[in-house]
Amino acid sequence: MARRPVTQRVALAAAVAVGFAALVGCTGDPAPLPSRTGGVVVAVDVPFASLNAATPRGRTPGSVLVRSLVQDGFVSLDAGGRAVPDEGFGTVEKLADDPLTVRYTLARTATWSDGVPVTAADLLLEWAARSGSLDDVVPELGDDGEVVNGDALDSGVAFAATSRALVHAQSIPTVDDEGRVTVVYAQPVPDWQVALDVNLPAHVLGREALGVEDDAQAAQAVVAALAAPADHHDDLSALSRAWRTAYDDDALAAAAGVAVTTGPYAVSKVLPDQRVELVRNEQYTGSRPARFDSLVVRSDVHPLDQVTALRDGEVDVVAPVATTDVREALDDAGARVVAGGDAVWQLVAQVAPGAVLAAQGTDPDHVTADDVARAAQVRRALWGSVPREQVVDEVVAPLWPQAEVEQSVLATVGAGAGGAVDTRTADVAGARDALDGAQVTTPVAVRLLANTVDPLRAHVVDLVTAQAHEAGFEVVAATSDPATALWAEPGTWDVALVPTVQDELPVASLVERWGTDGASNVTGWSDAATDEAVAALAAQLDPAALPRGEAALAARLVEAGALTSLVRAPALTATRAEALAGRPDVGAVPLLQLARADLTDWWAWASA
């Protein structure tokens, strides 16, 4: 089977692959399937790529899904991006605001799946990897986005996973006599509750990278290298190389024993692009013990074949890509279907001097305040032409009848989170008047960047294009690949249709997305009032005060015309309406929202 990029959603047109011998039969096999009342199979539309939560591969939806079942930690994130503590694993306490000082206390029962206790060494390893303080070489990317200095990374110290939060904690954390870890930050970090958590086992990295067999000594060897980097360059190079790569799917397929975890289930086998096989973690004493003896997460089944496999008892839970034919097939199969919304689809505008103003005779190198005001009026006119109600009715409602026009404007999956302020309705006449007031020549050309391979988003583009034409715009779908053009080719598009997804650091993501100099400010947005709201968020250390600051930011973005929200992307999750003989009764399974940064609570149905 050819490898697919880890970010690509699975849509294989082939027949169902050979099943997991002890648990899964073959689609269409007339022979009775073996009983597996203690084993569950879940089929999803995204592949697993890595157990390392700090790498890009580990943050893909398929990796987040698996890791949320096999890992516990101090804190998880709910659908609104709020921190949910797990005191059965340990506690995170803010000791001081200036400087920000945070202490981590591990519960005595926190244990790796191989029986080794979780210790301060595991936190120190993650600090070293995420602070970037020990790296002496950084990845260099070519035009295709691939790393071009792999040899230098392998020979140097390159964890290459610097966190936007822990980069402000450059001093090695202290460990007291009780094993508590204290981290001091040089500046406020609003995401301090989730900035650091246990990720990979120090004792396993010490064994694999440094060749130390005894568990305690292996962990201590890791700590020694972190504490005196000048004296342990070769050790740190080996550690960082293993940390980056040893937990990817290919590596785990060859050495599943490395996959030591802390959650209710443990990894027993990884077949890249096919499935991850999990078993009950017998060492687990946490707050969500395993309900089943085994659990398989498959990603090798075509969406329509997922429906057949569900009907025939090969799988117990499916979360296929949401299309009309898949929804109809689920209904025809008599499945119990949960439909809902996932990431919010938004239209965002490229506001740096670009084609819209340039086409009106404006010199991009000499933009005046009047030009900026005209551009803002043009954006508001375009947003006013968008048929949001029609998008809901024609594109999403056939899959999710309860869909509504979305009002949230910030990148969150939680309904209403971040301030529900985008309440505009389509007004073509008003949009034409706004264009007249801006004194621009019509039709105004707009290049719309969108993933038109997705039939649902292609339909959205058609609706937006038709009504914008009536208002005085000539919208043309950009031909660039949205996956790269959004970041790498700002000169090729004026407006982009994008899904907004949760981030592992919710506040940092807002600061970097909307601040004038933000690292992920792909639209070139710059606005004094926005920067004021962003600065207030960046300095906020009280989690209870964050919603107020987020609402202020959201209100300003709508007022200034930075974007408009359309609707939440439809999502489907299904189970059998009635359990089959020899198959588990999984009960009520909630909607799987793959745009979430953490899916720990989605797996509640798989806990006892």
Solvent accessible surface area in square Angstrom, and as a share of the most:
residue,aa,sasa,rsa
1,M,141,0.63
2,A,87,0.67
3,R,107,0.39
4,R,26,0.09
5,P,84,0.53
6,V,29,0.16
7,T,109,0.64
8,Q,86,0.38
9,R,107,0.39
10,V,0,0.00
11,A,66,0.51
12,L,37,0.19
13,A,96,0.74
14,A,68,0.52
15,A,84,0.65
16,V,23,0.13
17,A,26,0.20
18,V,122,0.70
19,G,7,0.07
20,F,34,0.14
21,A,95,0.74
22,A,70,0.54
23,L,18,0.09
24,V,5,0.03
25,G,11,0.10
26,C,61,0.37
27,T,48,0.28
28,G,64,0.62
29,D,66,0.34
30,P,134,0.85
31,A,54,0.42
32,P,129,0.81
33,L,50,0.25
34,P,69,0.43
35,S,81,0.53
36,R,11,0.04
37,T,83,0.48
38,G,27,0.25
39,G,1,0.01
40,V,0,0.00
41,V,0,0.00
42,V,0,0.00
43,A,0,0.00
44,V,1,0.01
45,D,1,0.01
46,V,6,0.04
47,P,4,0.03
48,F,17,0.07
49,A,0,0.00
50,S,0,0.00
51,L,2,0.01
52,N,1,0.01
53,A,31,0.24
54,A,2,0.01
55,T,14,0.08
56,P,98,0.62
57,R,67,0.24
58,G,0,0.00
59,R,95,0.35
60,T,8,0.05
61,P,48,0.30
62,G,2,0.02
63,S,0,0.00
64,V,9,0.05
65,L,0,0.00
66,V,1,0.00
67,R,28,0.10
68,S,10,0.06
69,L,0,0.00
70,V,0,0.00
71,Q,23,0.10
72,D,13,0.07
73,G,13,0.12
74,F,1,0.01
75,V,25,0.14
76,S,25,0.16
77,L,14,0.07
78,D,42,0.22
79,A,30,0.23
80,G,20,0.20
81,G,9,0.09
82,R,67,0.24
83,A,29,0.22
84,V,67,0.39
85,P,89,0.56
86,D,32,0.17
87,E,123,0.55
88,G,39,0.38
89,F,9,0.04
90,G,3,0.02
91,T,46,0.27
92,V,30,0.17
93,E,66,0.30
94,K,69,0.29
95,L,85,0.42
96,A,41,0.32
97,D,78,0.41
98,D,133,0.69
99,P,70,0.44
100,L,1,0.01
101,T,18,0.11
102,V,0,0.00
103,R,53,0.19
104,Y,1,0.00
105,T,43,0.25
106,L,30,0.15
107,A,27,0.21
108,R,236,0.86
109,T,77,0.45
110,A,7,0.06
111,T,31,0.18
112,W,0,0.00
113,S,25,0.16
114,D,65,0.33
115,G,31,0.30
116,V,26,0.15
117,P,80,0.50
118,V,9,0.05
119,T,58,0.34
120,A,14,0.10
121,A,9,0.07
122,D,4,0.02
123,L,1,0.00
124,L,8,0.04
125,L,1,0.00
126,E,9,0.04
127,W,5,0.02
128,A,0,0.00
129,A,0,0.00
130,R,23,0.08
131,S,1,0.01
132,G,20,0.19
133,S,38,0.25
134,L,27,0.13
135,D,32,0.17
136,D,85,0.44
137,V,30,0.17
138,V,101,0.58
139,P,52,0.33
140,E,98,0.44
141,L,114,0.57
142,G,25,0.24
143,D,165,0.85
144,D,109,0.56
145,G,43,0.41
146,E,112,0.50
147,V,71,0.41
148,V,98,0.57
149,N,20,0.10
150,G,33,0.32
151,D,126,0.65
152,A,43,0.34
153,L,12,0.06
154,D,59,0.31
155,S,79,0.51
156,G,9,0.08
157,V,3,0.02
158,A,0,0.00
159,F,1,0.01
160,A,35,0.27
161,A,12,0.09
162,T,70,0.41
163,S,4,0.03
164,R,71,0.26
165,A,2,0.02
166,L,0,0.00
167,V,56,0.32
168,H,52,0.23
169,A,1,0.00
170,Q,93,0.41
171,S,82,0.53
172,I,71,0.36
173,P,9,0.06
174,T,92,0.53
175,V,65,0.37
176,D,56,0.29
177,D,156,0.81
178,E,134,0.60
179,G,29,0.28
180,R,61,0.22
181,V,0,0.00
182,T,26,0.15
183,V,1,0.00
184,V,69,0.40
185,Y,1,0.00
186,A,94,0.73
187,Q,87,0.39
188,P,58,0.36
189,V,7,0.04
190,P,17,0.10
191,D,9,0.05
192,W,17,0.06
193,Q,50,0.22
194,V,32,0.18
195,A,9,0.07
196,L,3,0.02
197,D,35,0.18
198,V,12,0.07
199,N,6,0.03
200,L,3,0.01
201,P,0,0.00
202,A,0,0.00
203,H,4,0.02
204,V,0,0.00
205,L,1,0.01
206,G,0,0.00
207,R,62,0.23
208,E,90,0.40
209,A,24,0.19
210,L,38,0.19
211,G,54,0.52
212,V,38,0.22
213,E,130,0.58
214,D,72,0.37
215,D,52,0.27
216,A,77,0.60
217,Q,117,0.52
218,A,0,0.00
219,A,16,0.12
220,Q,107,0.48
221,A,27,0.21
222,V,0,0.00
223,V,30,0.17
224,A,39,0.31
225,A,0,0.00
226,L,4,0.02
227,A,66,0.51
228,A,37,0.28
229,P,54,0.34
230,A,99,0.77
231,D,115,0.60
232,H,54,0.24
233,H,79,0.35
234,D,114,0.59
235,D,52,0.27
236,L,3,0.01
237,S,7,0.04
238,A,18,0.14
239,L,0,0.00
240,S,0,0.00
241,R,90,0.33
242,A,16,0.12
243,W,0,0.00
244,R,38,0.14
245,T,64,0.37
246,A,22,0.17
247,Y,2,0.01
248,D,25,0.13
249,D,0,0.00
250,D,79,0.41
251,A,35,0.27
252,L,1,0.00
253,A,49,0.38
254,A,95,0.74
255,A,47,0.36
256,A,28,0.22
257,G,64,0.61
258,V,11,0.07
259,A,5,0.04
260,V,11,0.06
261,T,1,0.00
262,T,4,0.03
263,G,0,0.00
264,P,0,0.00
265,Y,0,0.00
266,A,14,0.11
267,V,14,0.08
268,S,51,0.33
269,K,92,0.39
270,V,6,0.03
271,L,43,0.22
272,P,33,0.21
273,D,8,0.04
274,Q,48,0.22
275,R,23,0.08
276,V,3,0.02
277,E,5,0.02
278,L,1,0.01
279,V,62,0.36
280,R,75,0.27
281,N,7,0.04
282,E,140,0.63
283,Q,79,0.35
284,Y,31,0.12
285,T,95,0.55
286,G,28,0.27
287,S,80,0.51
288,R,33,0.12
289,P,60,0.38
290,A,6,0.05
291,R,89,0.32
292,F,10,0.04
293,D,83,0.43
294,S,18,0.11
295,L,0,0.00
296,V,1,0.00
297,V,8,0.04
298,R,1,0.00
299,S,6,0.04
300,D,5,0.02
301,V,1,0.01
302,H,48,0.21
303,P,7,0.04
304,L,66,0.33
305,D,37,0.19
306,Q,0,0.00
307,V,8,0.05
308,T,37,0.21
309,A,0,0.00
310,L,2,0.01
311,R,133,0.49
312,D,50,0.26
313,G,1,0.01
314,E,2,0.01
315,V,0,0.00
316,D,2,0.01
317,V,0,0.00
318,V,0,0.00
319,A,6,0.05
320,P,5,0.03
321,V,45,0.26
322,A,8,0.06
323,T,30,0.17
324,T,67,0.39
325,D,74,0.38
326,V,3,0.02
327,R,47,0.17
328,E,97,0.44
329,A,26,0.20
330,L,0,0.00
331,D,75,0.39
332,D,126,0.65
333,A,36,0.28
334,G,45,0.43
335,A,19,0.15
336,R,101,0.37
337,V,33,0.19
338,V,54,0.31
339,A,27,0.21
340,G,8,0.07
341,G,6,0.06
342,D,17,0.09
343,A,6,0.05
344,V,1,0.00
345,W,7,0.02
346,Q,4,0.02
347,L,2,0.01
348,V,5,0.03
349,A,4,0.03
350,Q,29,0.13
351,V,37,0.21
352,A,42,0.32
353,P,71,0.45
354,G,29,0.28
355,A,37,0.28
356,V,30,0.17
357,L,15,0.08
358,A,44,0.34
359,A,73,0.57
360,Q,40,0.18
361,G,72,0.69
362,T,16,0.10
363,D,66,0.34
364,P,64,0.40
365,D,120,0.62
366,H,134,0.60
367,V,50,0.29
368,T,76,0.44
369,A,89,0.69
370,D,94,0.49
371,D,14,0.07
372,V,90,0.52
373,A,59,0.45
374,R,44,0.16
375,A,18,0.14
376,A,14,0.11
377,Q,56,0.25
378,V,8,0.05
379,R,33,0.12
380,R,105,0.38
381,A,2,0.01
382,L,11,0.05
383,W,1,0.01
384,G,15,0.14
385,S,0,0.00
386,V,2,0.01
387,P,5,0.03
388,R,4,0.02
389,E,73,0.33
390,Q,67,0.30
391,V,0,0.00
392,V,8,0.04
393,D,94,0.49
394,E,75,0.34
395,V,4,0.03
396,V,0,0.00
397,A,24,0.19
398,P,74,0.47
399,L,1,0.01
400,W,37,0.13
401,P,85,0.53
402,Q,125,0.56
403,A,12,0.09
404,E,131,0.59
405,V,37,0.21
406,E,19,0.09
407,Q,71,0.32
408,S,1,0.01
409,V,2,0.01
410,L,4,0.02
411,A,40,0.31
412,T,11,0.07
413,V,3,0.02
414,G,8,0.08
415,A,95,0.74
416,G,45,0.43
417,A,20,0.16
418,G,9,0.09
419,G,16,0.15
420,A,57,0.44
421,V,47,0.27
422,D,0,0.00
423,T,85,0.49
424,R,58,0.21
425,T,90,0.53
426,A,38,0.30
427,D,74,0.38
428,V,29,0.17
429,A,55,0.42
430,G,29,0.28
431,A,4,0.03
432,R,111,0.40
433,D,96,0.50
434,A,25,0.19
435,L,2,0.01
436,D,102,0.53
437,G,47,0.45
438,A,2,0.02
439,Q,155,0.69
440,V,19,0.11
441,T,100,0.58
442,T,67,0.39
443,P,84,0.53
444,V,1,0.00
445,A,57,0.44
446,V,5,0.03
447,R,72,0.26
448,L,3,0.01
449,L,2,0.01
450,A,6,0.05
451,N,47,0.24
452,T,65,0.38
453,V,138,0.79
454,D,32,0.16
455,P,90,0.56
456,L,27,0.14
457,R,42,0.15
458,A,27,0.21
459,H,63,0.28
460,V,1,0.00
461,V,9,0.05
462,D,90,0.47
463,L,19,0.09
464,V,5,0.03
465,T,41,0.24
466,A,61,0.47
467,Q,34,0.15
468,A,0,0.00
469,H,113,0.50
470,E,103,0.46
471,A,1,0.00
472,G,15,0.15
473,F,0,0.00
474,E,72,0.32
475,V,9,0.05
476,V,89,0.51
477,A,42,0.33
478,A,20,0.15
479,T,143,0.83
480,S,28,0.18
481,D,83,0.43
482,P,38,0.24
483,A,82,0.63
484,T,71,0.42
485,A,0,0.00
486,L,30,0.15
487,W,147,0.52
488,A,74,0.58
489,E,66,0.30
490,P,67,0.42
491,G,56,0.54
492,T,47,0.27
493,W,1,0.00
494,D,10,0.05
495,V,8,0.05
496,A,1,0.00
497,L,6,0.03
498,V,25,0.14
499,P,56,0.35
500,T,17,0.10
501,V,77,0.44
502,Q,15,0.07
503,D,38,0.20
504,E,51,0.23
505,L,6,0.03
506,P,23,0.14
507,V,2,0.01
508,A,18,0.14
509,S,17,0.11
510,L,11,0.06
511,V,36,0.21
512,E,38,0.17
513,R,42,0.15
514,W,11,0.04
515,G,8,0.07
516,T,56,0.33
517,D,139,0.72
518,G,20,0.19
519,A,88,0.68
520,S,27,0.18
521,N,21,0.11
522,V,23,0.13
523,T,3,0.02
524,G,34,0.33
525,W,10,0.03
526,S,71,0.46
527,D,26,0.14
528,A,87,0.67
529,A,41,0.32
530,T,0,0.00
531,D,48,0.25
532,E,130,0.58
533,A,14,0.11
534,V,10,0.06
535,A,61,0.48
536,A,64,0.50
537,L,1,0.01
538,A,34,0.26
539,A,63,0.49
540,Q,52,0.23
541,L,20,0.10
542,D,72,0.37
543,P,44,0.28
544,A,85,0.66
545,A,11,0.09
546,L,14,0.07
547,P,61,0.38
548,R,172,0.63
549,G,20,0.20
550,E,9,0.04
551,A,36,0.28
552,A,56,0.44
553,L,0,0.00
554,A,0,0.00
555,A,44,0.34
556,R,59,0.21
557,L,0,0.00
558,V,23,0.13
559,E,113,0.50
560,A,9,0.07
561,G,0,0.00
562,A,2,0.02
563,L,0,0.00
564,T,0,0.00
565,S,0,0.00
566,L,0,0.00
567,V,0,0.00
568,R,16,0.06
569,A,16,0.13
570,P,14,0.09
571,A,13,0.10
572,L,4,0.02
573,T,1,0.00
574,A,1,0.01
575,T,5,0.03
576,R,28,0.10
577,A,51,0.40
578,E,142,0.64
579,A,55,0.43
580,L,73,0.36
581,A,107,0.83
582,G,23,0.22
583,R,15,0.05
584,P,8,0.05
585,D,92,0.48
586,V,10,0.06
587,G,27,0.26
588,A,88,0.68
589,V,7,0.04
590,P,62,0.39
591,L,28,0.14
592,L,5,0.03
593,Q,33,0.15
594,L,18,0.09
595,A,11,0.09
596,R,22,0.08
597,A,23,0.18
598,D,23,0.12
599,L,1,0.00
600,T,30,0.18
601,D,73,0.38
602,W,8,0.03
603,W,1,0.00
604,A,70,0.54
605,W,18,0.06
606,A,0,0.00
607,S,19,0.12
608,A,96,0.75
